[in-house]
Amino acid sequence: MNKEEYRLQLKEWLSSIQPAIQDDNIRQKVDHLWFSMDDEHSSEQEWYELAERIAEDMNPQEDMREVAAGSHKLPPLPYRYDALEPFISKEIMYLHHQKHHQSYVDGLNQAELALKNARRTNDFKMIKHWERELAFNGAGHYLHCIFWFSMSPSGKRKPTGQMLRLIEQSFDSYDAFKSQFSAAAKQVEGVGWAILVWAPRSQRLEILQAERHQFLSQWDVIPLLALDVWEHAYYLQYLNEKAKYVDRWWNVVDWREPEARLKQAQQVRWTPF
C-alpha cells in the first residue's frame, strides 16, 4: 500500500466515525489528522499514531466492566452483513454471526451457570462435561470477537508502525508473514483457526494453528497459574494417584508470581461481550 492509498483509507475511516464524535478534544485530534494528511512533509507513521490515539479516545477504558457468569452477549458487527461482498457473502455473514456465534454465546453462558451451581451445591459429578462446554464455547466466542473486528469493508489493508516492524522482525518481511499465515490456515486439519499471537516470554510474534479450538482452552486469556498433570510430573512419586498429587500440590503454591502476573494482565483491556 502506498502513501496515497493509506491517506484515502484514513479519510474514509474519519468520515465514518465523525457523526459519533461528541467530545471536543477528539474533534481537535481529528482536525489535526486531516491537516497532517494534507501536509506532504508528514509521514504515514505520524498519521498512524494520530489515528491510534483517536481510536483509543473513542473507546475509553472507563467503559470496561466485568461480564458476570452467564451474561455474555453477542457483539454487534461493526458493518452490515453484505459489507464484505463479494469476498464474503451476506448469507454467510448472517448465518456465521447470528447462528454460529450466538450458539457459542449461549453455550458459554449455560456452562458458566452450571459451574456456578456446581460450586454452590458442591456437586461436581458433571465437572468434566461442563469444563469441556466452557472451553469449547468460550474459545469459540472469544475467537469470533477477535475475528469480526479484524475485518472491514474499507479498513487498513497493511500494517504500519510498530506492528509492521514486529512482523518484519519476526517473519523477515510482510510478504513472508502472509505466505506463512496463509499456508497455516490452509493446512489446519479439520476445523480450526490460524492465529497471529504475541509471545510475551520471547517478545515476538508467532503464527499458530488451533485445531478444534476447545481442547480445554480459551483464547484471548493470559495464563496466571499453571499445574502440570502430565504423568511425568508426578508418576515417579505418586504412581497412579494423580488426585493425591493435585491435592498436595496446593501445599507448595506460591501466589507471589500469579499475583504479579495478574497485576500486569489487568493492564490489557478489551471491550467486553
HUFENGI-V884245 format. One record per residue. N is the residue number from 0. RES is the residue in one letter. SS is DSSP state (helix for helix, strand for strand, loop for the rest). Layout:
BEGIN
{{N,RES,SS} {N,RES,SS}}
END
This chain:
BEGIN
{{0,M,loop} {1,N,loop} {2,K,helix} {3,E,helix} {4,E,helix} {5,Y,helix} {6,R,helix} {7,L,helix} {8,Q,helix} {9,L,helix} {10,K,helix} {11,E,helix} {12,W,helix} {13,L,helix} {14,S,helix} {15,S,helix} {16,I,helix} {17,Q,helix} {18,P,helix} {19,A,helix} {20,I,loop} {21,Q,loop} {22,D,loop} {23,D,helix} {24,N,helix} {25,I,helix} {26,R,helix} {27,Q,helix} {28,K,helix} {29,V,helix} {30,D,helix} {31,H,helix} {32,L,helix} {33,W,helix} {34,F,helix} {35,S,helix} {36,M,helix} {37,D,loop} {38,D,loop} {39,E,loop} {40,H,loop} {41,S,loop} {42,S,loop} {43,E,helix} {44,Q,helix} {45,E,helix} {46,W,helix} {47,Y,helix} {48,E,helix} {49,L,helix} {50,A,helix} {51,E,helix} {52,R,helix} {53,I,helix} {54,A,helix} {55,E,helix} {56,D,helix} {57,M,helix} {58,N,loop} {59,P,loop} {60,Q,helix} {61,E,helix} {62,D,helix} {63,M,loop} {64,R,loop} {65,E,loop} {66,V,loop} {67,A,loop} {68,A,loop} {69,G,loop} {70,S,loop} {71,H,loop} {72,K,loop} {73,L,loop} {74,P,loop} {75,P,loop} {76,L,loop} {77,P,loop} {78,Y,loop} {79,R,loop} {80,Y,loop} {81,D,loop} {82,A,loop} {83,L,loop} {84,E,loop} {85,P,loop} {86,F,loop} {87,I,loop} {88,S,loop} {89,K,helix} {90,E,helix} {91,I,helix} {92,M,helix} {93,Y,helix} {94,L,helix} {95,H,helix} {96,H,helix} {97,Q,helix} {98,K,helix} {99,H,helix} {100,H,helix} {101,Q,helix} {102,S,helix} {103,Y,helix} {104,V,helix} {105,D,helix} {106,G,helix} {107,L,helix} {108,N,helix} {109,Q,helix} {110,A,helix} {111,E,helix} {112,L,helix} {113,A,helix} {114,L,helix} {115,K,helix} {116,N,helix} {117,A,helix} {118,R,helix} {119,R,helix} {120,T,helix} {121,N,loop} {122,D,loop} {123,F,loop} {124,K,loop} {125,M,loop} {126,I,helix} {127,K,helix} {128,H,helix} {129,W,helix} {130,E,helix} {131,R,helix} {132,E,helix} {133,L,helix} {134,A,helix} {135,F,helix} {136,N,helix} {137,G,helix} {138,A,helix} {139,G,helix} {140,H,helix} {141,Y,helix} {142,L,helix} {143,H,helix} {144,C,helix} {145,I,helix} {146,F,helix} {147,W,helix} {148,F,loop} {149,S,loop} {150,M,loop} {151,S,loop} {152,P,loop} {153,S,loop} {154,G,loop} {155,K,loop} {156,R,loop} {157,K,loop} {158,P,loop} {159,T,loop} {160,G,helix} {161,Q,helix} {162,M,helix} {163,L,helix} {164,R,helix} {165,L,helix} {166,I,helix} {167,E,helix} {168,Q,helix} {169,S,helix} {170,F,helix} {171,D,loop} {172,S,loop} {173,Y,helix} {174,D,helix} {175,A,helix} {176,F,helix} {177,K,helix} {178,S,helix} {179,Q,helix} {180,F,helix} {181,S,helix} {182,A,helix} {183,A,helix} {184,A,helix} {185,K,helix} {186,Q,loop} {187,V,loop} {188,E,loop} {189,G,loop} {190,V,loop} {191,G,strand} {192,W,strand} {193,A,strand} {194,I,strand} {195,L,strand} {196,V,strand} {197,W,strand} {198,A,strand} {199,P,loop} {200,R,loop} {201,S,loop} {202,Q,loop} {203,R,strand} {204,L,strand} {205,E,strand} {206,I,strand} {207,L,strand} {208,Q,strand} {209,A,strand} {210,E,strand} {211,R,loop} {212,H,loop} {213,Q,loop} {214,F,loop} {215,L,loop} {216,S,loop} {217,Q,loop} {218,W,loop} {219,D,loop} {220,V,loop} {221,I,loop} {222,P,loop} {223,L,loop} {224,L,loop} {225,A,loop} {226,L,loop} {227,D,loop} {228,V,loop} {229,W,loop} {230,E,helix} {231,H,helix} {232,A,helix} {233,Y,loop} {234,Y,helix} {235,L,helix} {236,Q,helix} {237,Y,helix} {238,L,loop} {239,N,loop} {240,E,loop} {241,K,helix} {242,A,helix} {243,K,helix} {244,Y,helix} {245,V,helix} {246,D,helix} {247,R,helix} {248,W,helix} {249,W,loop} {250,N,loop} {251,V,loop} {252,V,loop} {253,D,loop} {254,W,helix} {255,R,helix} {256,E,helix} {257,P,helix} {258,E,helix} {259,A,helix} {260,R,helix} {261,L,helix} {262,K,helix} {263,Q,helix} {264,A,helix} {265,Q,loop} {266,Q,loop} {267,V,loop} {268,R,loop} {269,W,loop} {270,T,loop} {271,P,loop} {272,F,loop}}
END
